[in-house]
Amino acid sequence: MTKGHEHHTRAGSWQIRQIQAVDTDPMFSGVEYTFSVESDELGFEVQVTFAPIFYHLASLRHRVRLPETARGLVTRLLDHGVATAASIHVGSDGVAKHAGRVLAKLLPLHRGR
């Protein structure tokens, strides 16, 4: 679906591609992206979902850049050493989490904390 993005970690190099986007009604059902993540030896998918309220609270600039933001969350996950199929959820408060662990705080109300 999109051009690949190469990302390097201590564990190796990864090719990240967005393979699906579900954003038909983001104001009411949120936004969901699926990424294919591959290295020479491994491949898996990462799903990133954004809650509808996050979409309402995000600035127009943030809304336009959601695919890049989602990909950035995937790279952050890889930087944390996760190399298996995973889900990242961005809640209404703008906090991105994987398995209950905070990956990023995306809204200004959390910056600096």
C-alpha positions in Angstrom: 0.0 0.0 0.0 2.8 2.4 0.8 6.5 2.7 0.0 8.7 0.8 2.5 10.5 2.6 5.3 13.8 1.2 6.6 14.4 1.3 10.3 17.6 0.2 12.1 17.8 -1.1 15.7 20.4 -2.9 17.7 18.7 -6.2 16.7 19.0 -5.4 12.9 17.4 -3.7 10.0 13.6 -3.7 9.4 11.5 -2.8 6.4 8.1 -1.3 7.5 5.2 -1.0 5.1 1.7 0.1 5.7 -0.5 -2.6 4.2 -4.0 -1.5 5.4 -5.8 1.7 6.5 -9.3 1.6 7.9 -10.4 5.2 8.3 -13.8 5.4 6.6 -15.4 7.2 9.6 -12.6 8.3 11.9 -14.9 10.7 13.9 -17.0 7.8 15.1 -15.1 4.5 14.7 -11.5 5.6 15.0 -8.7 4.9 12.6 -6.7 1.6 12.2 -3.5 0.9 10.3 -1.8 -2.4 9.8 1.9 -2.5 9.0 4.1 -5.4 7.7 7.4 -5.5 9.5 10.2 -7.6 7.9 13.8 -8.4 8.4 16.0 -10.9 6.6 14.9 -13.6 9.1 11.5 -12.5 10.5 8.2 -11.0 9.4 5.1 -10.0 11.4 2.3 -7.5 11.4 1.6 -4.6 13.8 -1.8 -3.0 14.1 -2.1 0.6 15.3 -5.5 1.9 16.3 -6.5 5.5 17.3 -9.6 6.0 19.4 -12.3 8.3 17.9 -12.0 10.8 20.7 -8.3 11.1 20.0 -9.2 12.0 16.4 -11.6 14.7 17.7 -8.9 16.2 20.0 -6.0 16.0 17.5 -5.2 19.1 15.5 -5.7 19.1 11.7 -1.9 18.7 11.3 -2.0 15.6 13.5 -5.0 14.2 11.7 -3.2 14.6 8.3 -0.1 12.9 9.7 -1.7 9.9 11.3 -0.1 7.4 9.0 3.3 8.8 9.8 2.5 8.9 13.5 1.4 5.3 13.4 4.6 4.2 11.6 6.6 6.1 14.2 4.9 4.1 16.9 5.9 0.9 15.1 9.5 2.1 15.0 9.3 2.9 18.7 8.0 -0.6 19.4 11.0 -2.1 17.5 13.3 0.2 19.4 11.9 -1.4 22.6 12.9 -4.8 21.3 9.5 -6.1 20.4 9.9 -8.3 17.3 6.6 -10.2 17.1 3.0 -9.5 16.0 1.6 -6.7 18.2 -1.1 -4.2 18.7 -0.7 -0.5 19.7 -3.7 1.5 20.9 -3.9 5.2 21.1 -6.6 6.1 23.6 -8.8 9.1 24.0 -6.1 10.7 26.2 -3.5 10.5 23.4 -1.4 7.9 25.2 -0.1 5.1 22.9 0.2 1.8 24.7 1.4 -1.7 23.8 0.6 -4.5 26.3 -0.2 -1.9 29.0 3.2 -0.2 28.6 3.3 3.5 27.5 5.1 4.0 24.2 4.3 7.7 23.6 2.2 10.6 24.7 0.8 12.2 21.6 -1.3 15.1 22.9 0.1 18.4 24.3 -1.6 17.9 27.6 0.9 15.1 28.4 4.1 16.7 27.1 6.7 17.4 29.7 5.4 14.8 32.1 
